[in-house]
């Protein structure tokens, strides 16, 4: 698969989410679990729900108790996001394990999965910036400014897709090698976050 196909899955997720536009809705993933697109769908669904949670929690009139509840949901969502990205990294590690690297092979600044993570977030930015550029309740100046930002985001999409495709090609040809580091998030870990382990 090429990165544009990854992006197409993300676009499908965002459209599917906005049918109900509810953070409570569970994903109806249309892909078979053995299909890589299944993972991409799950990944962007997490990101899409979290995008809307981040909007909700910024309501200046939100009840503090409700805000704390949503913050806890966002924390759990962040952990799911990280876990799934690392799982996707494992997928690529397994897929390319038999590739022979050349002696001058180098490691990339980020893995394929973390680049895909950025593409997933970018899909959300593009969708919502396009919405803003067309919002009928907004004035013309707002629409023009949002369209300019949308143009930049679309350019970024082109560059990021090209970079992801190049990285995959370089790994397949042995010019780059995969090395996966776990994120080792500490704030959710009862053994590593002082606030949590002191409260035990």
Secondary structure, 3 states (H helix, E strand, C coil): CCHHHHHHHHHHHHHHHHHHCCCCCCCCCCCCCCCHHHHHHHHHHHHHHHHHHHHHHCCCCCCHHHHHHHHHHHHHHHHHHHHHHHHHHHHHHHHCCCCCCCCCCEECCCCHHHHHHHHHHHHHHHHHHHHHHHCCCCCHHHHHHHHHHHHHHHHHHHHHHHHHHHHHHHHHCCCEECCCCCCCCCCCCCCCCHHHHHCC
